[in-house]
Amino acid sequence: MANEIKDSLTCQICQGYLKPIYSGIIRDGKDGRKESIIYECQECNVQRLRESDCKQLSDYIGSEYRDSLKQPQSASDFHREYDQDQYERIKFIGYENIRGKDICDIGCSYGTFMDHIAGIANMIYGIEPNDQCRRQNRWASRSEIKDAWHFFDVVTSFLTIEHIDNPLEFVKKCRSILKLGGKLVISTPIKVQPLETYYRTQHRWYFNGMSLKELFKKVGFNDIYYEIITNRHGKFIYMAGVND
Ligand SMILES: [Zn+2]
């Protein structure tokens, strides 16, 4: 019962009521299993994992996290696994939003996406908390967003928001480094069956089109649009909005 008492039932994004909607087995690491609870906000529709079962940011800094998921440990292995997912990202963003633009990729890992827009973008910069990834990334990067730069034409963040402590603060930070008129592009997994493997300890947040759009609107983005993309790694939502 301690877990239930500790968990807040207020949505961190919209202050709505979090109602338990799933209680049972979820995935822990690559093959592990664990009992947990998923809550759904009755206002904005976002779902979240019980806080006491969530990974913390410090878990992402070392290599143990990728080990536990049996993810590639070297840049070349990682690129081999994810190179082919980059074209769908570029297609969603549109070449007109890449060519000649200053672009920041948040949660850039080994820089796979950045490699694919090199030669078209004007300037490429990354944010990545994992030291090992940053060392093997060819592009300039830092571990976190520290200041409001208002510098970039486009900010991308693929498969990152589901891990973040506070998505509202995260999207505000993304906006703080965008120029006026700049574009934010975020991708995240969306619901697939079975729920026993869709819900997992490394994902604190579970968005759909409605909840992610509400978050973009709340932070002040306009001209919001999205697309659902399925590939061999799963089913994902890509959402874009303009900072104006
Ligand atoms: Zn909410």
Residues whose N, C-alpha, C, O or C-beta is under 5 A from the ligand:
A	BS01	ZN	C11 I13 C14 Q15 G16 C41 E43 C44 N45
